[in-house]
C-alpha cells in the first residue's frame, strides 16, 4: 500500500491526473507490485476528494449574487 501513496504523490508533483490507470503505470514503471484491492481503494478515495473539491469550486448561481446585491443596496450596507 505504501507504494501506492508514493505513486499518487509522484503524479501530484508532476501535475498529472491521479487515476487508477496512471497509478498502475507508475507502479509498473517502478517495478513495484500492483495490489489491486489497495489500488481500487486509493482510486475511490481520490475520486471522493475530487468530488469534494469540485463542490467547493462550484460557481455561485448569479441569481443569488443579484439578490444579495439588491438586498445590501436597499439596506445601504
N, C-alpha and C positions, 0 to 999 in steps of 0.2 A: 504494500500500500504506500510505503514511503516514496517509492519511485514515481508513483502517480502524482504525488504532491509536487515533486521536483519537475516533472514534465509539465504540469499546469503552470508552475512558476516560470519555467523557461518560455512557454508560449506567451504568458502575460508580459514578460520582459521584452520579448521580441515583437510584441504588438500583434500577434497572430490570434485568430479566433480560437477560443478554447472549446473544442468539440471532441466528441468521442474518437472520431477518426484522427484528428490531429494529435491527441494524447497517445493513441495507439502508435502512430507514426513516429513520434519522439521516442517512445519506449523501444520500438523495434530498431530504430537508428542507433540507440544507445546499447543495444544488445540485452536489454532488460526483459525479464519475463512479463507477459501481459496477464494480469489477474482479472479475468472478465467480470466477475461479480463486483470487484472493487472498482473497476473501470465504469461499470454501469452506475454504481452508486455515486461516483465522483461526477459523472456526466449529468446525472439527475440533480445533484447539488448545485452545480454550476448553472444549469438551466433555471433553477429556482432563484438563484442570485440575480441572474439576468432579468427575470420577470419582475423582481422587486425593483431593480434599477430602472426598468422601463416605466414602471408605475410612478416612481418618483419624478422622472423626467417628462412625464406626460404634460403636454401644454394645457394651460388653463383655458377653459371654454371662454371665448370672447364675450359671451352674454353675461357671464359672471363679472368680468372686468368692467363692462359697461354699467351694470347695475351698481357695483360698488363705487365707481367713479361718480355716478349721478347722486348716490346717497351721500357721499362725502361732500360733494359740491353743495347740496341742499343744506347740509349741516355746517358748511363753511369750516371744515376741519383743516 
